[in-house]
Amino acid sequence: MAQTKAPTAEELAAAGLTLTIDGEVARITLSRPHRRNAMTGRMWTELARIGHTLPQAVRIVVITGEGPTFSSGIDLDMFQAGKVDGEPTPFTLLARDPNSTAALDQVIASYQEGFLWLRRADIVSIAAVRGHAIGAGFQLALSCDIRILSDTAQLCMKEPALGLVPDLTGTQPLVELVGVNRAIELCLTARTIDAAEAAQLRLAERVVADAELDAAVDALVAQLLAVPAAAARATKELLLQAGRNDLATQARVERTAQLARLAELAKASAAPRRP
């Protein structure tokens, strides 16, 4: 299998993204402010490329939007042929071809890759949300481990109102966070919730004044980096398993993880120090 090449700054810009990497911290910005950071298939596939090619040193990934809006959701021009540069055959045309199911499934799977990597155990992903996070934008925020919201944030799962379903990996975290009944209500009414309600529903780890959002994210990043990388990864791996394991299984994997950490610490303490 050919190795994925890291996207260039020019390729990212063409997809409406910017990426900066400073040591252990990567910052991804949705950069289509003229479209309120509406998302396209090209944006999602470039997000996947970022995830597949991040330097191993990166531990924290912060995602935000340029301007006052995180993302207004899918760019509806994707449903019209030729309206979005660099996009494949629009969904509506694919759907009319009864032989296109497999191809369309593959396209959607490639888009989902732009969201799935944010759950990796070796990174902590943070969504810094101000303004609207609609549909695909909401699902991108849900893909992250931690969401810090500006008090201007407005969240909405819009897809059902457009005759679609949420298909960018957002349904599982939504149900895990708010429960199936509330998830049904939010999705099937497609209503917008503000930052205060989002916090009440556990959709935000923290809500801050809009002017304080960047500082709050920076403070969180500093706190996360203060924890040793190996311990952070092992702990996240445990937490990701906890919801699907019974207590006896979880106790066993905790023991296994702790033995591995103790062995690594003992090895490090026994290593000769350089003069």
N, C-alpha and C positions, 0 to 999 in steps of 0.2 A: 504494500500500500504506500502510495506517495505521501511524503511528509507534508503537512499543511504549512504553508509559508505565512509568516506574520504579515498582516496587511500594512501597506504603506500609509503614511499620513494622507497622501492624495486619494488613495482608495477609500479610506475612512471618511474623508471630507465629502467625497462623491456620494457616500451612503448616509451622510448627515450625522457623522460621529466625530468626536475628537477623543484622543487617548493620551494621557500623560502618565509616565511611570517614574516615580522617585523612590528608588530603593525598594522597600517592601510594600509600597502603596501604589496602586494603580487607580487612576480616576478616569471614568468614562463619562462623557457628556453627550447627551442627545442634542444635536446642533442643527435643527431645522426651525429656528424661531419664526421664520416667515410662514410656516405651516403649523405653528404651535407645537413643534416637535412631533408632528404626526409620523407614525412609524410605517416603514415599508419592508417588503421581503428582503430587499438588499441590505437594509439596516440590520435585520435579524441574522442574516447569514454572516455579515461582518462581525456582529457580536459573537457569533459562534467561533469565528476565526480568532478573535481576540482571546477567547477562553482557551482555545486549543494551543495557543502560542505564547501565553504569558510566561515571562521568565520565572524560573523555579523560586527565585527569591521573593516573589510577590506573595504577601500574606493577606492584604486587605484590598478589597475592590469597592470603590465608591461610585455609585451611578447617580447622576443628576441630570437636570435639563437646563438648557440655556434659556435665560429669560424668566418670565413669571410663570411659565407652565412647564410641569414635568413632561407630560405628553398627552395630547388630545386623542390618542388611540391610533387605530389603523388609518392610514391615508386612504380615504374613499376613492381617490383617483386610481388606486390599484385595480379597481373593478372595471376600469375603462381602458381599452387597448390603446397603447401609445401615450398614455397620460403621464406615466412615471418612467423616467429614463432608467434603463438598466434592469427593468423588471421582466420576469418571464411572462408567458402567455397568461392573461388574467384568469382568475378563478372562474369567472362566469363562462368564458369560452371553454375551459377545461371541463367544466361540469356538463356542458352540452354534449360532449363526446362520451358515449357509453364505454369506450375503451380506455378512458383516461384515468380511471379510478386509481390504478397503481401509481401512475405518474403523479397524480395530485397528492396521494398519500405520502409519496417521497418528498414532495415539495414542502408539505406541512411539517414532516419530520425534520427537515433541514432547518425550518424556521424555529421549531421547538429547541433545537440544539443551542440557539442563542440565549435561551433561558435556563436550560437544565444545568449548565456548568456552574452556575452561581451557587449551587448547593454543595459543591465539592468540599471535602473535609479539610483540604489544605489551605483554604482561604475562608475569610469571613467577608460576606458581601453586605453592603449597606446601601439602602435607597434613601437619598435625601430628596424629599418631595415637597415642592412648593406649587401652589396652584393646582390645576386639574391633572389627575392621573386617571384617564378614561380607558376602558376596554383593555387593549394591549398594554397601555401604560400602567394600568392597575395590576395587570398580570406580571409585568416586569418587576414592579415593587414587591409583589407577593413572592416572587422568586428569590428575593434577597433574604438573608438571615435576619437583618435588623432594618426597621423602617423608622427614620426620624422625619417627622412631618412639621412643616411650617404651619402656623395657625391659619394660613390661607389655603391649605390643602383641601381638595374636593375629589372624592373617590367614587367611581361608578363602573360597574360591570355592564357595559353597553351592548355587548354582542347579541343577546336574545332580542333586544328591541330592533336590531337590524336584520332579524331573521336568521342569525347565526348562533353558534355556541362558542363559549370560551374554549379555545383549543391551544393556548400557548402555555400550558402547564399550570394554570392558575387555579383550577377547581380544587385540587387536593389541598394546597395550603389554605385556601379560603375555608373549606369545610373543617380542617384541623383547628383553625383559629376561632371561628365563630359558631361552629356546629352546623349540621346539615339543614335544620329548619331555617336558621337565619340566612344561610347561604342561598337557600331557595328564594326567600323573600327578597334578598338583595339582587339576585340575578334576574328573577322573573318580573320584578317591577322596574329594574334598571334605574332605580332611584339613586340620587347623588347624596353621599354622606359627607359631612364636614369633618374637620380634624378632631373636634371634641368627641363626636360620636365614634370616629375611627378608634380613638384611644379607648373609649368605653368598651368597644367590641374586640379589643386586643389586636387591632390591625396596625397599631403604631406602638413602638416601644417608648417613644417620647414625642411630645408636641412642644414646640418652642415658638417664640415670636419670630416672624419672618426675618427680621434683621439679625437674629441670633442663630439662624440655621447653619451657616458655614462654620461658625465657631463651635457649635455643638457637635458637628460632625468631626471637626479636627480634634476636639477633646476626647471623643469616643475612640477615634483612631489611635491616639496616644495611649489610652487605657488598654486597648487591645494589643498593641505592640509591646506593652510592658510584660505580658505573659509570655513565657518561653514558647517558641514556635512548635516544638514537638509535643509539648503538653497541650497546647491549644488544639492541635490537629487531633490528638488522641481523644480529647474530651469531646470535640464536636462529633467524632465518629461514634462515641458512646451515645450521645444525645440523639443522633439521627436514628439509632437503632431502638431507642428506649420505647417509642410508641408502638412498635410492632412486636417486641419481645415480652414474654411473660416474666414475672419477677425472678424466677430461678435462672432463666436464661440470661437476663440482664445482669444478675449478680455474678454469673460465671464470666461474662465478657468483661465486666469491670475488673475482676481478678486478673484475667489474662492481660488486659491493657495495663494494669498497675505493675504486674510482674515485668512486662516489657519496659515500662518507664524506669523501674528500679534498676533493671539490668543496664540500661543506657546510662543512668546516673552513676552507677558503680564503675562502669567502664570509663566514663569521663573523669571521675575522681582518681582513678588509678593511672591514668595516662600521665607520662612524665611532662612536666611543665618546661616550656622553653626558657632558657636563661634570659 
